[in-house]
Amino acid sequence: MKKLLFALFLVFSANALFAQMVKNPVSWNSNVKKIADKTYEIVLTANIEDGWHMYSQNTPSGGPIPTKVTFTKSPLVILDGPTKEVGKLEQRFEPLFGVDVKQYSDRVQFKQVVKTKANVKTSVDVAVQFMVCDDHQCLPPATQKLTIALK
């Protein structure tokens, strides 16, 4: 019986340790501002922990996975132009990838202007795929899904 209890203790301890090792160095929030009749600016903000960086949408091929912002198509909403990045863009040669990478530390915002086809309350679903690295490791790409109400 003692051996069984000890084995169960080891299994649960290993799970607890593994759960602590999973890192999530980016937190997300969203904001919407009405800028004209039937026109809104959606702002997605990534707050990045110290020591970590996230890659630009415009990172060259051969490098790390660039951030990709995808809006689910809606019959009521039209995207007006590309998603813009706002933040302190850092560009440097990364020997690991062999290319100049474009990245953000601390915080970056992704702004998208959308227009509704009618004066109705609706929402937009968005998925942001991103990858983060620090000086020692890169985490696998993650996807953050958000639903944003347009009022």
C-alpha positions in Angstrom: 0.0 0.0 0.0 2.9 2.4 0.8 4.4 1.7 -2.6 1.1 2.6 -4.3 0.7 5.8 -2.3 4.3 6.8 -3.1 3.8 6.1 -6.8 0.6 8.2 -6.8 2.5 11.0 -5.0 5.2 10.9 -7.7 2.7 11.1 -10.5 0.9 14.1 -9.0 4.1 15.8 -8.2 5.4 15.4 -11.7 2.1 16.9 -13.1 2.4 19.9 -10.7 6.0 20.5 -11.8 5.1 20.2 -15.5 2.2 22.7 -15.0 4.6 25.2 -13.5 7.0 24.8 -16.4 4.4 25.8 -19.0 5.0 29.5 -19.7 2.6 32.1 -21.0 4.7 35.3 -21.3 2.1 37.2 -23.3 -1.3 38.5 -22.0 -3.8 39.9 -24.4 -6.6 42.5 -24.2 -8.8 44.2 -26.7 -10.4 47.6 -27.1 -12.8 49.1 -29.6 -13.3 52.7 -30.6 -16.0 54.0 -32.8 -14.3 56.4 -35.2 -17.1 57.2 -37.6 -20.6 56.1 -38.5 -20.4 52.3 -39.0 -16.6 52.5 -38.7 -14.6 51.1 -35.7 -10.9 50.7 -34.8 -10.2 47.4 -33.1 -7.0 47.4 -31.0 -5.5 44.1 -29.8 -2.7 44.6 -27.2 -0.1 42.1 -26.4 1.7 42.7 -23.1 5.0 40.8 -23.1 6.8 39.8 -20.0 10.4 41.1 -19.4 13.0 39.2 -21.3 10.7 37.9 -23.9 9.9 39.1 -27.4 7.3 38.5 -30.0 7.8 38.7 -33.8 6.4 41.1 -36.3 3.8 40.2 -38.9 6.6 41.3 -41.4 9.3 38.9 -40.2 11.2 37.6 -43.2 10.9 33.9 -44.3 13.5 31.6 -43.0 13.2 33.3 -39.6 10.9 32.7 -36.7 7.1 32.3 -37.2 5.6 35.8 -37.8 2.6 37.0 -35.9 -0.6 36.4 -37.9 -3.9 38.2 -37.2 -6.9 36.5 -38.8 -10.4 37.9 -38.6 -13.2 35.5 -39.3 -15.3 36.5 -42.2 -18.7 38.0 -41.4 -21.5 39.1 -43.7 -21.9 42.3 -41.6 -18.3 43.4 -41.3 -15.7 44.5 -43.8 -12.0 44.9 -43.0 -10.7 48.3 -44.1 -7.0 47.9 -45.0 -4.4 45.7 -43.4 -3.8 45.1 -39.7 -1.2 47.7 -38.5 1.4 47.1 -35.7 2.1 49.9 -33.2 5.0 49.6 -30.9 8.8 49.9 -30.6 10.0 47.7 -33.5 13.4 46.1 -32.9 15.4 44.7 -35.8 18.5 42.6 -35.4 20.4 39.8 -36.9 19.5 36.5 -35.3 22.3 33.9 -35.8 19.9 31.0 -34.8 17.7 31.8 -37.9 20.4 33.4 -40.1 18.2 36.4 -40.9 17.4 39.9 -39.6 14.3 39.5 -37.4 11.7 42.1 -36.5 10.4 41.8 -33.0 8.7 43.6 -30.2 9.4 43.5 -26.5 7.2 44.8 -23.6 4.1 45.7 -25.6 2.7 45.8 -29.1 -0.7 46.7 -30.5 -2.4 45.4 -33.6 -4.9 47.8 -35.0 -7.6 47.0 -37.6 -10.2 49.4 -38.9 -13.5 47.6 -39.7 -16.8 48.9 -41.2 -20.2 47.4 -40.6 -22.7 47.1 -43.5 -25.6 48.4 -41.4 -26.2 50.1 -38.0 -26.4 46.9 -36.1 -24.7 45.5 -33.0 -22.4 42.6 -34.0 -19.2 41.0 -33.0 -16.0 40.0 -34.7 -14.0 36.8 -34.0 -10.2 37.2 -34.3 -7.4 34.7 -33.9 -3.8 35.8 -33.3 -1.1 33.3 -33.9 2.2 34.3 -32.4 5.6 33.0 -31.3 7.7 34.2 -28.4 11.4 33.7 -27.5 13.8 34.8 -24.9 17.6 34.6 -24.9 17.6 30.9 -24.2 14.4 29.4 -25.8 11.5 29.8 -28.1 8.1 28.6 -27.2 5.9 26.8 -29.7 3.5 29.0 -31.6 0.3 29.8 -29.7 -3.1 31.1 -30.8 -5.1 33.6 -28.9 -8.8 33.8 -29.8 -10.9 36.8 -29.0 -14.5 37.9 -29.7 -14.9 41.7 -30.0 -18.3 43.4 -29.7 -18.9 46.3 -32.1 -21.5 48.6 -30.5 
